[in-house]
């Protein structure tokens, strides 16, 4: 039996009815049994008015200042302009092209350097009495300009020499404006005109216009990044020697510490190890007036970073053959502590470096004895039996009550290299490698 028409009509009518009426008439939709109401009111829901919030923040600030004064914590806004090795964190935003190079991530390596006055006086006894005159980029450019004006300048065959050109007045004015930017630079992007300087043939002359001695420390760090990345080793050596090294020495001499950005610039310079050694380390040793503080700061950079063996071996060889300066012992000790498999030529040079002091009647500093001990600990098995006897005689001439017994014990318990089979690849190092 079929369904009644009335029922079908009612269904159709209900289907066309408004949705609200369908839901109220439909018995399949159950009405909710109860409504959850939250009558309680938490105290946390109450808002703090403006006056009370200001008082709370003011008290919190005062308590923070009291804790900082009590525990010696320095706030960021109170940091001095030049940051020392070991002072509070100093962060400057890098260029947008160097996002992964965060300065704040290296602050843990920024150690505090304390130098005793007695040690400084002991080191000054071995400094050169006639140190060479410091030459900066400005001095060299001025000499070349003078030579050109007097028409005595000859053609320069050396590619590293300064190539003087007549600069357009508009170019000079532009880079003088860039000079003002570099003097006040703290963070952010550098002008694009400055980034192309390493690609110019007369880049040294352009730098002379910008007056590098007036740059801020942060600008010097960014400039070191750019020049170390875009110049070859020979040109980077000139930048390190004429621009970076004088700035570092002046900063240490004036503030008795090194600015954090300049410390980071030294780290960047190590990306060109040959340029770093020839432009910074070796000229500093040859000057004969390297202070103890300068030597400690530079050796801390050397000790914390990986350097190829050949570059370090060449530096050890050159320093060992120089006239002795107390700072030389610090650099030699740092490089020897890297535990390279040095060629025998370098080991022999170190032995002769120490044997030269057999006729020296001066009282040698503790740094010399420490360097001697480090060499013996690392390379006692690489000396010959004849060299070993010479080192024993040296120990009778220069004695330190604590270090000399350790050196003698190391030598007595070591086998000489002529008593064992020499390791392949360690016999010698050619002049081309140096």
ZAMARGU-4260 file (C-alpha; in steps of 0.2 Angstrom, whole numbers, plus 5000, padded with zeros to 4 digits):
<rodrens>
0) 5000/5000/5000 | 5007/5017/4995 | 5011/5032/5006 | 4997/5045/5007 | 4998/5061/4997
5) 4996/5071/5012 | 5011/5064/5020 | 5021/5067/5004 | 5015/5085/5003 | 5019/5089/5021
10) 5037/5082/5018 | 5039/5093/5003 | 5032/5108/5012 | 5044/5105/5027 | 5058/5103/5015
15) 5055/5120/5008 | 5053/5128/5025 | 5066/5140/5033 | 5081/5131/5041 | 5077/5137/5058
20) 5059/5130/5057 | 5065/5114/5051 | 5078/5112/5066 | 5064/5117/5079 | 5051/5105/5071
25) 5063/5090/5068 | 5063/5079/5083 | 5079/5070/5078 | 5089/5086/5083 | 5091/5085/5102
30) 5091/5101/5112 | 5106/5103/5123 | 5103/5097/5141 | 5113/5111/5150 | 5124/5125/5146
35) 5141/5127/5154 | 5142/5144/5162 | 5158/5150/5171 | 5152/5161/5185 | 5168/5162/5194
40) 5180/5176/5191 | 5199/5173/5192 | 5209/5187/5199 | 5221/5185/5185 | 5208/5191/5173
45) 5208/5208/5181 | 5219/5221/5171 | 5232/5231/5179 | 5229/5250/5176 | 5243/5261/5169
50) 5249/5269/5185 | 5251/5252/5194 | 5260/5244/5179 | 5272/5259/5178 | 5276/5257/5196
55) 5280/5238/5194 | 5291/5241/5179 | 5300/5255/5189 | 5303/5244/5204 | 5309/5229/5192
60) 5322/5241/5184 | 5328/5247/5201 | 5331/5229/5207 | 5340/5225/5191 | 5352/5239/5193
65) 5355/5235/5211 | 5359/5217/5206 | 5370/5223/5192 | 5380/5234/5203 | 5381/5220/5216
70) 5388/5207/5204 | 5398/5219/5193 | 5387/5216/5177 | 5388/5230/5165 | 5373/5235/5155
75) 5373/5236/5136 | 5371/5255/5136 | 5385/5258/5148 | 5398/5249/5137 | 5413/5259/5132
80) 5416/5264/5114 | 5431/5252/5112 | 5428/5235/5119 | 5442/5225/5126 | 5447/5207/5126
85) 5435/5200/5139 | 5424/5214/5141 | 5405/5213/5140 | 5396/5206/5124 | 5398/5218/5109
90) 5387/5214/5094 | 5386/5223/5078 | 5374/5217/5064 | 5384/5211/5049 | 5381/5215/5031
95) 5367/5206/5023 | 5379/5196/5013 | 5386/5188/5028 | 5371/5183/5038 | 5379/5167/5044
100) 5394/5176/5052 | 5387/5182/5068 | 5399/5192/5079 | 5390/5187/5095 | 5394/5169/5092
105) 5412/5173/5094 | 5411/5183/5110 | 5416/5167/5120 | 5433/5167/5112 | 5436/5185/5117
110) 5447/5183/5132 | 5453/5196/5145 | 5472/5199/5144 | 5481/5205/5159 | 5499/5209/5158
115) 5511/5211/5173 | 5522/5226/5172 | 5537/5216/5178 | 5534/5205/5162 | 5533/5220/5151
120) 5550/5227/5158 | 5558/5210/5156 | 5553/5209/5138 | 5558/5227/5134 | 5576/5222/5138
125) 5576/5212/5122 | 5568/5225/5111 | 5577/5233/5096 | 5585/5249/5101 | 5582/5256/5084
130) 5565/5250/5078 | 5561/5254/5060 | 5549/5269/5056 | 5531/5263/5054 | 5525/5266/5037
135) 5506/5268/5033 | 5496/5268/5017 | 5496/5287/5018 | 5515/5288/5019 | 5517/5277/5004
140) 5504/5286/4994 | 5512/5303/4998 | 5529/5298/4994 | 5523/5292/4977 | 5514/5308/4974
145) 5530/5318/4978 | 5540/5307/4966 | 5527/5310/4952 | 5527/5329/4955 | 5546/5330/4954
150) 5546/5318/4939 | 5559/5306/4946 | 5547/5292/4947 | 5552/5277/4936 | 5541/5264/4928
155) 5535/5252/4941 | 5538/5234/4936 | 5532/5227/4953 | 5514/5223/4952 | 5512/5226/4971
160) 5518/5244/4969 | 5505/5259/4970 | 5498/5263/4953 | 5495/5282/4953 | 5482/5289/4942
165) 5474/5306/4940 | 5457/5304/4949 | 5442/5312/4942 | 5435/5326/4954 | 5418/5317/4955
170) 5426/5301/4960 | 5436/5310/4974 | 5420/5319/4980 | 5411/5303/4981 | 5424/5293/4991
175) 5426/5308/5003 | 5407/5306/5006 | 5410/5287/5009 | 5424/5292/5021 | 5411/5301/5032
180) 5400/5285/5032 | 5415/5274/5037 | 5419/5286/5051 | 5402/5284/5059 | 5398/5266/5053
185) 5392/5254/5066 | 5382/5241/5057 | 5372/5238/5042 | 5376/5239/5023 | 5391/5247/5016
190) 5390/5259/5001 | 5392/5249/4985 | 5405/5260/4979 | 5416/5255/4993 | 5413/5236/4989
195) 5420/5238/4972 | 5437/5246/4978 | 5446/5229/4978 | 5442/5227/4959 | 5450/5243/4955
200) 5468/5244/4948 | 5472/5259/4959 | 5463/5253/4975 | 5477/5259/4986 | 5475/5277/4980
205) 5456/5276/4983 | 5458/5270/5000 | 5470/5285/5003 | 5455/5296/4999 | 5444/5288/5012
210) 5458/5290/5026 | 5458/5272/5034 | 5465/5278/5050 | 5449/5288/5053 | 5437/5273/5050
215) 5427/5266/5065 | 5432/5248/5071 | 5416/5241/5064 | 5420/5248/5047 | 5438/5241/5048
220) 5431/5224/5051 | 5419/5225/5036 | 5433/5232/5025 | 5445/5217/5030 | 5431/5205/5026
225) 5429/5213/5008 | 5448/5214/5004 | 5452/5197/5011 | 5439/5189/5000 | 5442/5199/4984
230) 5461/5202/4984 | 5474/5189/4980 | 5487/5185/4993 | 5500/5198/4987 | 5487/5212/4987
235) 5479/5207/5003 | 5496/5207/5011 | 5498/5225/5007 | 5481/5229/5014 | 5485/5220/5030
240) 5502/5228/5032 | 5498/5246/5028 | 5480/5247/5034 | 5475/5234/5047 | 5492/5232/5057
245) 5495/5250/5061 | 5477/5252/5066 | 5478/5237/5078 | 5495/5243/5086 | 5488/5260/5088
250) 5472/5253/5097 | 5482/5242/5109 | 5494/5256/5113 | 5480/5269/5116 | 5467/5258/5126
255) 5479/5244/5132 | 5467/5232/5124 | 5460/5228/5107 | 5443/5232/5101 | 5432/5217/5098
260) 5429/5222/5079 | 5447/5223/5076 | 5450/5206/5085 | 5437/5199/5073 | 5446/5208/5058
265) 5462/5198/5063 | 5452/5182/5062 | 5445/5186/5045 | 5463/5190/5039 | 5468/5172/5043
270) 5457/5167/5029 | 5473/5172/5019 | 5486/5164/5029 | 5501/5168/5018 | 5495/5187/5018
275) 5493/5186/5037 | 5510/5180/5040 | 5519/5191/5028 | 5508/5206/5031 | 5506/5206/5050
280) 5515/5193/5060 | 5533/5193/5052 | 5533/5213/5050 | 5528/5214/5068 | 5543/5202/5073
285) 5555/5211/5062 | 5551/5228/5069 | 5559/5222/5085 | 5547/5232/5096 | 5532/5221/5098
290) 5525/5223/5115 | 5520/5208/5127 | 5502/5213/5125 | 5502/5214/5106 | 5510/5197/5106
295) 5498/5189/5118 | 5483/5195/5108 | 5489/5190/5091 | 5495/5173/5097 | 5477/5170/5104
300) 5471/5172/5086 | 5484/5160/5080 | 5481/5147/5093 | 5462/5146/5090 | 5461/5144/5072
305) 5467/5130/5060 | 5482/5135/5049 | 5489/5125/5035 | 5505/5116/5040 | 5516/5124/5026
310) 5512/5142/5030 | 5515/5139/5049 | 5531/5130/5045 | 5537/5144/5034 | 5533/5156/5048
315) 5542/5146/5061 | 5557/5145/5050 | 5558/5164/5047 | 5555/5169/5065 | 5568/5157/5071
320) 5581/5165/5060 | 5577/5183/5065 | 5586/5193/5079 | 5578/5188/5095 | 5564/5197/5103
325) 5554/5191/5118 | 5538/5192/5108 | 5546/5179/5095 | 5545/5166/5109 | 5527/5168/5111
330) 5523/5166/5093 | 5535/5151/5091 | 5527/5143/5106 | 5509/5145/5099 | 5514/5138/5082
335) 5524/5123/5090 | 5509/5119/5101 | 5499/5115/5085 | 5509/5099/5084 | 5512/5099/5066
340) 5523/5086/5058 | 5536/5099/5054 | 5550/5095/5040 | 5567/5092/5048 | 5573/5108/5040
345) 5561/5118/5052 | 5566/5107/5067 | 5585/5111/5063 | 5581/5129/5062 | 5573/5129/5079
350) 5588/5119/5087 | 5600/5132/5080 | 5588/5146/5086 | 5591/5140/5104 | 5609/5135/5102
355) 5613/5154/5097 | 5611/5158/5115 | 5625/5148/5122 | 5636/5163/5121 | 5623/5175/5127
360) 5627/5181/5144 | 5610/5190/5147 | 5597/5182/5159 | 5584/5176/5147 | 5565/5178/5150
365) 5554/5165/5156 | 5545/5165/5139 | 5561/5159/5131 | 5562/5144/5143 | 5544/5140/5140
370) 5546/5140/5121 | 5561/5129/5124 | 5551/5116/5134 | 5537/5116/5121 | 5549/5113/5107
375) 5557/5098/5117 | 5540/5091/5122 | 5533/5091/5104 | 5549/5087/5093 | 5562/5079/5105
380) 5562/5063/5094 | 5565/5074/5078 | 5582/5080/5083 | 5598/5072/5079 | 5610/5065/5093
385) 5623/5078/5089 | 5609/5092/5091 | 5604/5083/5107 | 5621/5085/5115 | 5621/5103/5110
390) 5605/5106/5119 | 5612/5098/5135 | 5626/5110/5134 | 5614/5124/5132 | 5605/5119/5148
395) 5621/5121/5158 | 5622/5139/5152 | 5604/5145/5154 | 5595/5138/5169 | 5578/5140/5176
400) 5574/5132/5193 | 5558/5124/5187 | 5558/5123/5168 | 5576/5117/5165 | 5574/5100/5175
405) 5558/5096/5164 | 5568/5100/5148 | 5582/5089/5153 | 5570/5075/5158 | 5562/5076/5141
410) 5578/5075/5132 | 5585/5061/5142 | 5570/5049/5139 | 5569/5053/5120 | 5576/5044/5105
415) 5585/5054/5092 | 5579/5054/5074 | 5595/5046/5068 | 5592/5031/5079 | 5575/5027/5071
420) 5568/5026/5053 | 5564/5043/5047 | 5546/5046/5042 | 5542/5047/5024 | 5539/5065/5018
425) 5547/5074/5032 | 5565/5075/5027 | 5566/5092/5020 | 5556/5107/5013 | 5561/5116/4998
430) 5563/5135/4996 | 5548/5135/4985 | 5537/5129/4999 | 5543/5144/5010
</rodrens>
